[in-house]
């Protein structure tokens, strides 16, 4: 069976799960990684299988470069193709600049930047060897462009991913591999009103011109589109999916 395949790192939780499910709904066989949430990973796999697609979860820490290489080799052996990679794994650490320890710095850099770099390299080598081209989607953030309190190290990694995506796209174009960056804004995780106090939550909504958080499925829809032939001339760029949060300095209507 010669269906296209998609691999989503971190496919056991909200955003990664929705991205993986959207690819399954679009007719892809899907592989995912998980680290701690085996139950969530199994749920993702079972939901994809219910739609008639094949799916498999692989345990991996994307900071472990050798493990990722082995997982991708196993995935290719299991599914005989490797068409799309979504680098979804990342961690958010927002701390005042003067409080950031070397341990935190290394953890965020190794997960968000180094992990994305070598995960992409491993997948691209397989895609090149298979000779069918491919699409690699790197998950960035509005923090790559905007500035929030305490986002020094997190924003640095996301800005690095944006720039890295450009260089990767240039290097891989001759192999028929497109590389695109997706930069979401606020995504609904289901705990917003408990995570933020009411005043903070409402203040965030006022800053977003569309007055809501993104649904994780919307990020999945964007990924499926970017992986499709409809986006076949898009590479080396960053698509912001953020409801306009980067637009205004003042959100209130000031026309009088």
Secondary structure, DSSP 8 states (H G I E B T S, - for coil): ----EEEESSTTSHHHHHHHHHHHHTT-EEEEEESS-HHHHHHHHHHHHHTT--EEEEE--TT-HHHHHHHHHHHHHHHS---EEEE---------GGG--HHHHHHHIIIIIIHHHHHHHHHHHHHHHHTS-EEEEEEEEGGGTS--TT-HHHHHHHHHHHHHHHHHHHHHGGGTEEEEEEEE--B--S-HHHHS-HHHHHHHHHHSTT-S-B-HHHHHHHHHHHHSGGGTT--S-EEEESTTTTT-S--S----
